[in-house]
């Protein structure tokens, strides 16, 4: 069986089950991160087609699903173990509870508004001559949970700026 055909079939049939299974295995993990990890596993299958084709040839679609699940699980485990994931406290914001009551939704909207203002102010304070690069790095870090070094490299700014701005934002939110 062709790997691309099998992946397309698995994406439509097994993907939701894999996502739900991983959400149960990582109950504190942001649901969007779980979904992203599963999607990344499918991309990984395309990048390392030989390995995934071997699993497909040996065990059929069950073997392919097992490889996808294992790949996503390992990525989530790596994120969970990163010191920065729990230290940032980003997945316990009011946004996570936004669906429960109107008061929670209002608090979530206010928190997001405050966060957007903090991003702008942090970029101006610590961004040097390129505050837009620092703002992009901070937004990328908030959305992906990547390290200071990774987001600084991707945004074209210095890691020290990202670290100082992130720490200042945490202190400001805590106050």
WORA-V999129 format. One record per residue. N is the residue number from 1. RES is the residue in one letter. PSI is psi in radians with two decimals (NA if undefined). Layout:
n->[N;N]
res->[RES;RES]
psi->[PSI;PSI]
This chain:
n->[1;2;3;4;5;6;7;8;9;10;11;12;13;14;15;16;17;18;19;20;21;22;23;24;25;26;27;28;29;30;31;32;33;34;35;36;37;38;39;40;41;42;43;44;45;46;47;48;49;50;51;52;53;54;55;56;57;58;59;60;61;62;63;64;65;66;67;68;69;70;71;72;73;74;75;76;77;78;79;80;81;82;83;84;85;86;87;88;89;90;91;92;93;94;95;96;97;98;99;100;101;102;103;104;105;106;107;108;109;110;111;112;113;114;115;116;117;118;119;120;121;122;123;124;125;126;127;128;129;130;131;132;133;134;135;136;137;138;139;140;141;142;143;144;145;146;147;148;149;150;151;152;153;154;155;156;157;158;159;160;161;162;163;164;165;166;167;168;169;170;171;172;173;174;175]
res->[X;X;X;X;X;X;X;X;X;X;X;X;X;X;X;X;X;X;X;X;X;X;X;X;X;X;X;X;X;X;X;X;X;X;X;X;X;X;X;X;X;X;X;X;X;X;X;X;X;X;X;X;X;X;X;X;X;X;X;X;X;X;X;X;X;X;X;X;X;X;X;X;X;X;X;X;X;X;X;X;X;X;X;X;X;X;X;X;X;X;X;X;X;X;X;X;X;X;X;X;X;X;X;X;X;X;X;X;X;X;X;X;X;X;X;X;X;X;X;X;X;X;X;X;X;X;X;X;X;X;X;X;X;X;X;X;X;X;X;X;X;X;X;X;X;X;X;X;X;X;X;X;X;X;X;X;X;X;X;X;X;X;X;X;X;X;X;X;X;X;X;X;X;X;X]
psi->[2.49;2.36;-0.75;-0.73;-0.76;-0.68;-0.72;-0.73;-0.78;-0.62;-0.67;-0.56;-0.82;-0.39;-0.87;-0.66;-0.67;-0.77;-0.85;-0.69;-0.77;-0.55;-0.65;-0.62;-0.46;1.24;-0.47;-0.09;2.46;2.27;-0.57;-0.61;-0.65;-0.81;-0.74;-0.68;-0.69;-0.75;-0.69;-0.58;-0.69;-0.68;-0.69;-0.63;-0.60;-0.64;-0.74;1.02;-0.62;-0.78;-0.81;-0.58;-0.66;-0.74;-0.67;-0.74;-0.68;-0.88;0.18;-2.68;-0.45;-0.73;-0.68;-0.78;-0.70;-0.74;-0.72;-0.79;-0.77;-0.71;-0.80;-0.72;-0.76;-0.67;-0.76;-0.70;-0.74;-0.72;-0.76;-0.63;-0.33;2.35;-0.68;-0.42;-0.91;-0.49;-0.57;-0.50;0.49;-0.45;0.13;0.38;2.91;-0.33;-0.59;-0.49;0.29;-0.44;-0.15;-0.93;2.85;-0.60;-0.70;-0.71;-0.72;-0.73;-0.67;-0.75;-0.73;-0.73;-0.72;-0.68;-0.79;-0.71;-0.72;-0.71;-0.69;-0.66;-0.81;-0.82;-0.72;-0.70;-0.70;-0.70;-0.76;-0.02;-0.10;-2.33;-0.15;1.22;-0.48;-0.57;-0.72;-0.71;-0.73;-0.74;-0.75;-0.74;-0.70;-0.71;-0.70;-0.66;-0.47;-0.37;0.25;2.88;2.87;-0.74;-0.78;-0.85;-0.58;-0.75;-0.77;-0.60;-0.18;0.68;3.14;2.51;-0.65;-0.67;-0.76;-0.78;-0.83;-0.78;-0.75;-0.78;-0.69;-0.71;-0.73;-0.76;-0.71;-0.72;-0.63;-0.51;NA]
